[in-house]
Amino acid sequence: MTARLGIDFGGTGIKAAIVDTASGALLTDRFRLPTPQPSTPDAVAETVAALVATAGWDGPAGFALPGVVIAGIVRTAANIDDGWLGADAPAIIGDAVGSAITALNDADAAGIAEASLGAAAGRGGVVLALTFGTGIGSAVLIDGALVPNTEFGQIEIDGRAAERSVSAKSAERDGLTYEQWARRVNRFLAKLETLMWPDVIVIGGGISKRHEEFLHLFETRAEILPARLQNNAGIVGAAIASIREHA
């Protein structure tokens, strides 16, 4: 069976859909509920259970969240309640929905989706996926295998984390034109290419919907591509990760 439920937990909304993991197509509507405030593990688990019931899903599921996840344990919490620190995400969400849960970082989920079924599908070598939004998410895949929990948005530029001046939110905050923002992004990309020499860089996040306006301004050695799955990437990647862990 290739159908699987993917869940994408963000700071403002929690989204879920049943995914055909062979094609990346959503087999249902994308269901969404607001992220509870505060977004404690118990409150989020209750919201996820409501989404699972709405989707009519009974079985394993993937759960993407904005934090480093190691063996199911959440180690950082970006734009979500600090109660997630040290939390066992598969156990908490699994108890609420009565099914096996695969938990992973949301940028990793997006990277899995784009490397498997999106912009970089079928590409070997090193794929770097970057999401530009409130912060900068990153995922690295080597011949399709994920190197989990990269946090390249935390690389220092001018003495502070790159995402503080290079994210889409920072560009909006500072009133930058695409040309001005691209100059900041190019410094960030140059540093990344010095460190890891990717073969393909996929640019995602909400801003990627307007990639025709800025992607040509980015300067890289690697081939650079716009994300294909966009806002569905986290859902699709979470579903794929669940299939891989619970076939």
Secondary structure by P-SEA (a helix, b strand, c coil): ccbbbbbbbcccbbbbbbbcccccccccccccccccccccaaaaaaaaaaaaaaacccccbbbbcccccccccccccccccccccccaaaaaaaaaccbbbbbbbaaaaaaaaaaccccccccccbbbbbbbccbbbbbbbccccccccccccccccccccccccccaaaaaaacccaaaaaaaaaaaaaaaaacccccbbbbbcccccccccccccccccccccccccccaaaaaaaaaaaaaacc
